[in-house]
Amino acid sequence: MLQSFKLALKSIWSNKMRSFLTMLGIIIGVASVIILVSLVNGYMSSVVENFASMGVNQMSVRLTNLSSRALDVDEMYEFYDEHRDLFAQMTPNVSLMATLKKGNDSLTATSVGGYSEEYLDLKGYKLEMGRNIQYADIVSRNKVCVIGYYVAQEMFGGAEKAINETMKINGYAFQVVGVVERQDEDDLEEGGTDDFCWIPYSLAVKMARSARISNYTFATVDVKDTNTCKGLLEEFLYQTYKDEDLYRVTANSEMLDSLNEQIAMMSAMLGGIAGISLLVAGVGVMNIMLVSVTERTREIGIRKSLGAKRGTIMQQFVIEAAVTSSIGGIIGILLGAGVTEIAGGIIGINASPTPIAVLISFSVSVGIGLIFGYMPASRAAKLNPIDALRSD
């Protein structure tokens, strides 16, 4: 085996250009698989991270309240209090179409909504200045608000200047009691992650002229309990509505699982497309090995006449094909890793070669050498020594 390996290296070195051209298909194929799979995984990982920042442990509840079948906010809170061992936070959601105004300045694209005092923790945000909405504000329907960093900057010139100042929301005067820390470190822009305004949900539902709240957000203590929590919610809602079409419970973790499945499918598909080049490279390996057998027919005849067995001859040529493919695979891995890092930096994503992509591509390259090297090796092993020695 060792002798066959040494002969393979000697043969490759003595025909450097031909060996390189043989490896070229393997190099391109392996590099392509690594680059494509790694870049796709890097990009999709950033998408998953952004999605996960929305709260993997959260689930949204949407109700269709009828005059005969409906749940009010107090009943939802009773359910929540009964299962505090499973739920970490809960808030009603009341969205408003609103315009913020301070003197001659106004904002029309700001996300305005009514929430509970737990919404800050549910979002995982921290305050830059001031205080959060409190339970007393909700009970008394105090006209207070917590704003995002963009709103504080645009309307008041900064977080410190905004605290205890007054601005109008749809004509109603609200006191700014808190400013949330800046979320987007790159840009403060209209409609961005820092462009929002929160008010007590009890006041928001009155401003929206709605009889009942139809949207809620729950956060579980542990994401592993998502299915249990969802089941409890659905069972509780069914007791009132008696119709599954009148409510919907959506867990963010389920959406994330679906996204991960799509990512895996896309990675496999792109890897398979790039892998076609490895198949083409295998044909190239077979052709070159056939040429090598033809050129070395006399050598094979001499070795067989000196007692070399058929298995030894076959082993020599199979190992030569495998070594050629392996060297090409290693070069392809190094090339793919380098290009991935450079391309990831240019695109602006954290992309690095995945161990699975490296392992699969290298294994396939070695396998190609063994599979496509078998036929030329078998042909060499079957040569008649007398006919081989007569060859020119």
Salt bridges, closest charged atoms under 4 A:
ASP81 OD1 - ARG84 NH1 3.84
GLU118 OE2 - ARG84 NH2 3.92
ASP137 OD2 - ARG131 NH1 2.80
GLU165 OE1 - LYS102 NZ 3.64
GLU254 OE2 - LYS230 NZ 2.99
GLU295 OE1 - ARG18 NH1 2.79
GLU299 OE1 - ARG296 NE 3.30
GLU320 OE1 - ARG296 NH1 2.90
